């Protein structure tokens, strides 16, 4: 069986809805598969939180915390890169409009135009970095 099949068995396992044979099969798989073991730990953790409402302080497993922070960091990074690209495009378009409409361009407009180009390059580098990191993870996972 593939991990996908085992992942579907994890929730019924936590709810004690699997047959003995299925339980044994899943437990054997979890011994060898880190991904499914983490999934089981996460679901068990969430079920314990929901069933134990009196518990005031909850400390999630460290791997789960790292994954959450990682996703938040990546989302903020992508939003920041998008904002930088938007600001740079406004700056570049203003500079181009000045170039086309007037023969003499003020120094401030020239500075904003150059800053816009630099910001655009920086934003694109951040987005490309994120894309390459994703591709690397996919390639590494497929090995």
Helices and strands as residue ranges (DSSP letters): H 3-14, H 20-32, H 34-51, H 62-101, H 107-142
